[in-house]
Amino acid sequence: MTGPLGPASLTTDVEPLPAQAEAVFGERLPQAVGYVDLLATAGVERGLIGPRERPRLWSRHVLNSAAVAPALPSTDGPLEVVDIGSGAGLPGIPLALARPDLQMTLLEPLARRVVFLDETVAALGLSIKVIRGRAEEIAEPRWDVAVARAVAPLERLVVLASRLVRPGGTLLAVKGRTVAAEVAAAASVIRRRSTRPAEVLTFGDDASGATVVRVLLDRPRPRGRVS
Ligand SMILES: C[S@@+](CC[C@H](N)C(=O)[O-])C[C@H]1O[C@@H](n2cnc3c(N)ncnc32)[C@H](O)[C@@H]1O
C-alpha cells in the first residue's frame, strides 16, 4: 500500500503474509496488509516500532493482537472496546479488523503516536475512534471491554480498566512469560474488583498466538481515587 504515510519501499525485510491471515481477517485482509505496510514504513521511521520487528510484524504483533478475539465476551448488541495504551494500534487495530462488529476506541497519551493512529485509521478507512489521553484522565466508565498489551503490570491494569469499563465489564490483558507472577501479584486487587478469579487463556500457537488474562470487573470501584 502507498499512501499519505509514505511508500512501501522499505518493506523488503517484512515477514511474508502468513497463510492463516486470510482466515483471521477475511475480506479485511487488504486492510491488514495495509496496516503492516504502515507499521513497516512510517511506524519504523517515526520510532513507534523497532526496525528489528519488521521480520515479525505479522506473527508477533498483528496475529498476536487478533488472537485476543475469542476471549471477548459474547453479547447481543455491539461491544464497545477500549485499547489502553494503544501505541501504534496494538492490539486494537488488528482486533477491529478481525472483528468488525466491535466499536473500537484507541486510547493513547503520546501526541506522536496519536498522529500515527489518526493517519492510519483514515488511510485504512476504518471507523475507529482515537482519544488522546491517559486512562487515569477518563472521568466516567463508558466501555464494555478494556484490552491492553505491554502497558503495565496486571495489578495496575485492573485499576486502570476499572475506571474505563461499566460495571460487569471485562479486562483482557495480553501477557507473556510473566503471566503467572502477574496474576499472583494482582490477586488482592482482583478480589476487590471482581467476584471471580482471573482466567488465563491461551490462543493459537507459540509463534503467533497469545496468552490473555481475563478479569470480570463486577464489583463497584471505590470512588475518588486511582487505586
Ligand atoms: C510499550 S507501549 C505498548 C504499545 C502497544 N499496546 C503495543 O502492544 O505495541 C505502552 C503504551 O502505553 C501508553 N501508556 C502508558 N501509560 C498509559 C496510561 N496510564 N494510559 C494510557 N496509555 C498509557 C504509552 O504511551 C505507550 O504508547
The ligand as an SDF file (V2000), in Angstrom:
LIG
                    3D

 27 29  0  0  0  0  0  0  0  0999 V2000
    5.1780   -0.3050   25.3780 C   0  0  0  0  0  0  0  0  0  0  0  0
    3.9010    0.6260   24.6260 S   0  0  0  0  0  0  0  0  0  0  0  0
    2.8320   -0.6530   24.0150 C   0  0  0  0  0  0  0  0  0  0  0  0
    2.0080   -0.1590   22.8640 C   0  0  0  0  0  0  0  0  0  0  0  0
    1.0380   -1.2120   22.2830 C   0  0  0  0  0  0  0  0  0  0  0  0
   -0.0120   -1.5440   23.2230 N   0  0  0  0  0  0  0  0  0  0  0  0
    1.7770   -2.4470   21.8260 C   0  0  0  0  0  0  0  0  0  0  0  0
    1.4890   -3.5490   22.3160 O   0  0  0  0  0  0  0  0  0  0  0  0
    2.6560   -2.3330   20.9510 O   0  0  0  0  0  0  0  0  0  0  0  0
    2.9650    1.2620   26.0130 C   0  0  0  0  0  0  0  0  0  0  0  0
    1.9840    2.3410   25.6110 C   0  0  0  0  0  0  0  0  0  0  0  0
    1.1310    2.6270   26.7050 O   0  0  0  0  0  0  0  0  0  0  0  0
    0.9230    4.0240   26.7800 C   0  0  0  0  0  0  0  0  0  0  0  0
    0.5550    4.3120   28.1740 N   0  0  0  0  0  0  0  0  0  0  0  0
    1.3680    4.2460   29.2590 C   0  0  0  0  0  0  0  0  0  0  0  0
    0.6850    4.5580   30.3820 N   0  0  0  0  0  0  0  0  0  0  0  0
   -0.6020    4.8040   29.9910 C   0  0  0  0  0  0  0  0  0  0  0  0
   -1.7900    5.1850   30.7100 C   0  0  0  0  0  0  0  0  0  0  0  0
   -1.7780    5.3780   32.0180 N   0  0  0  0  0  0  0  0  0  0  0  0
   -2.9420    5.3550   29.9990 N   0  0  0  0  0  0  0  0  0  0  0  0
   -2.9460    5.1500   28.6540 C   0  0  0  0  0  0  0  0  0  0  0  0
   -1.8450    4.8010   27.9430 N   0  0  0  0  0  0  0  0  0  0  0  0
   -0.6810    4.6310   28.5940 C   0  0  0  0  0  0  0  0  0  0  0  0
    2.2520    4.6130   26.3230 C   0  0  0  0  0  0  0  0  0  0  0  0
    2.1400    5.9500   25.8550 O   0  0  0  0  0  0  0  0  0  0  0  0
    2.6510    3.6410   25.2200 C   0  0  0  0  0  0  0  0  0  0  0  0
    2.1870    4.0390   23.9440 O   0  0  0  0  0  0  0  0  0  0  0  0
  1  2  1  0
  2  3  1  0
  2 10  1  0
  3  4  1  0
  4  5  1  0
  5  6  1  0
  5  7  1  0
  7  8  2  0
  7  9  1  0
 10 11  1  0
 11 12  1  0
 11 26  1  0
 12 13  1  0
 13 14  1  0
 13 24  1  0
 14 15  1  0
 14 23  1  0
 15 16  2  0
 16 17  1  0
 17 18  1  0
 17 23  2  0
 18 19  1  0
 18 20  2  0
 20 21  1  0
 21 22  2  0
 22 23  1  0
 24 25  1  0
 24 26  1  0
 26 27  1  0
M  CHG  2   2   1   9  -1
M  END
$$$$
